Amino acid sequence: MMCCAACGIAEVDDVKLKDCTACYLVRYCGVKCQRDHRPQHKKECKKRAAELRDELLFKQPESSHFGDCPICCLPLPLDPTKSFLMACCCKLICDGCEYANQMREMEDKLEKKCPFCRHPVPKLEEESKRNLMKRVEVNDPVALHQMGFFYRNQEGDYENAFPYFTKAAGMGDIQSHYELSCWYREGTGVKKNKEKELHHSEEAAIGGHPHARHNLGCEELTNGRIDRAVKHYIIAANLGYEKSLVPLKKAYREELVSKEDLAAALRAHQAAVDATKSPKRDEAEAKSSSEGWM
């Protein structure tokens, strides 16, 4: 039977205990007991909370933050130039599906439409912005990020961009977490803040952002925590991030990574890259290189 860690009262019909939400090791009957027990529990709580955070941080994501193309259901490539964000529905479409849709429309002489939601493709930039604003009004986190991106890149307006990135990150947008980590690291638009930088980097890494994961590896390497750095590099490599293979190979030469671990990372990296390929995507890339259809 569970008991309050402070007063010892048992959980019975009229007594409901609540977990310590930081460590989940103990339970309390109320706020007063939790506050009174804090001095005794603080050290153990912080230790377990750190362990739980590491368990989450070093778990291999199933895919990158881009996820899968919603049409062909294949993983989207890490190269952002090989996919398209549709302003009408804020879906990221691979170049293969976009190319196939364009070819179909040309052959059948059809009106140009979004390959996912079938909304007519805007003819003017202003119309595209109106479509995006409709998504912003319903708090679509991808649209919020795009508005932040617009203010930052097009207008150079960091003050107006910041609330969009912050709101999108609060709603789970991984790219916005990464964006904010860069801001806090470089002091762009905000004051430099190491704690906030690491928080947003970790959230982005947990969400499958390979560049954020790689940056955490570099941070751990700078701090001399080689084991943690290697874990980050392996996770990023497993997502198909080629840049993380460089420090892994160097670590292997310095006998900091085993031959088996390096080989496993190389295989996983290649598998992740191969998973993003398809005949239609290859056709789109070839057509783009020769004719610039995009």
C-alpha positions, -999 to +999 in steps of 0.1 A: +000+000+000+013+034-010+019+060+018+027+097+019+064+101+021+061+129+046+033+120+071+030+083+063-008+084+058-020+055+036-039+059+003-074+049+013-109+059+000-108+095+010-070+101+006-055+104-028-018+106-032+000+124-059+035+116-074+064+139-072+063+148-109+101+154-110+113+119-100+082+097-096+099+080-066+076+092-038+040+103-033+023+129-012-011+136+003-009+173-003+013+203-011+022+209+026+036+174+030+055+178-002+070+211+009+079+198+044+096+167+029+115+187+003+148+191+023+151+153+028+140+144-007+158+171-027+191+153-034+175+120-044+149+138-065+174+158-085+195+126-091+165+106-104+151+135-124+185+138-142+184+100-149+149+102-163+159+132-185+189+112-198+167+082-206+146+105-227+175+124-242+195+094-254+165+074-268+169+069-305+141+088-323+121+067-348+127+093-375+140+128-381+119+158-372+108+160-408+089+126-405+074+110-435+059+124-467+021+123-461+015+111-497+041+083-504+047+077-466+085+074-471+109+093-448+116+128-459+152+135-467+173+158-444+181+181-474+154+208-471+157+215-509+142+181-516+108+188-502+081+215-504+061+231-477+025+238-489+012+271-475-024+259-478-022+229-455+014+233-440+023+198-451+058+190-462+057+171-495+087+152-510+100+163-544+090+130-559+053+134-550+054+171-561+070+161-594+045+133-600+016+157-593+030+183-617+036+158-645+000+145-641-014+180-642+006+189-673-003+157-692-041+160-684-041+198-686-055+202-651-055+231-628-025+233-605-034+221-570-017+211-538-008+174-541-021+168-505-052+189-498-061+197-535-063+234-528-056+255-559-020+267-561-019+305-555-010+325-585+003+355-564+025+357-534-001+377-515-026+348-519+000+324-506+005+346-475-032+347-469-034+309-470-005+308-445-022+333-422-053+311-421-032+283-407-016+308-382-051+318-370-058+282-360-025+279-342-008+255-366+027+252-352+043+248-386+026+279-398+037+298-367+072+288-374+069+299-410+057+333-399+087+336-375+109+326-404+093+352-426+099+380-401+135+369-394+146+364-430+125+387-451+120+416-427+150+412-404+125+417-376+137+395-347+113+412-323+082+401-341+098+367-351+105+357-315+069+353-303+061+331-333+090+308-327+083+307-290+047+298-294+054+272-321+081+256-298+056+255-270+033+236-292+060+211-300+075+224-333+110+209-334+124+233-359+114+262-337+132+247-307+163+244-329+159+280-341+156+293-305+187+273-294+207+291-321+193+325-310+203+319-274+237+305-284+246+334-307+227+362-289+207+369-320+175+388-312+179+378-275+205+378-248+228+348-248+216+322-223+234+289-220+206+272-200+179+281-225+202+272-254+207+237-240+170+233-232+159+241-267+187+220-282+177+190-261+140+194-270+149+196-307+173+166-304+146+145-286+122+154-314+146+140-340+165+171-352+199+157-362+217+191-363+206+199-328+217+164-317+251+170-334+255+203-316+249+186-283+276+162-291+300+190-298+290+207-265+297+175-246+330+170-264+340+205-254+331+197-218+353+166-219+323+142-215+333+119-244+309+091-237+279+114-239+293+131-270+297+097-287+261+088-279+248+120-295+269+115-326+257+079-330+220+089-327+225+117-353+243+094-376+215+068-372+191+095-385+212+099-417+232+129-406+265+125-424+284+153-405+283+133-373+303+105-389+334+127-389+338+129-351+328+092-348+356+082-371+380+104-353+369+089-320+375+054-334+410+063-345+417+075-309+402+042-296+373+060-279+347+041-301+348+004-307+349-010-342+315-027-337+299+006-326+313+025-356+303-002-380+268-003-366+265+035-369+277+034-405+252+007-414+224+026-397+234+059-414+233+042-448+200+026-441+185+059-431+197+075-463+185+047-485+151+048-468+145+083-482+151+072-518+125+061-544+124+059-582+101+089-584+124+110-561+154+100-582+135+110-613+126+144-598+162+150-589+174+141-623+148+163-640+156+192-616+193+189-625+188+188-662+158+211-667+153+230-634+116+220-633+114+231-596 
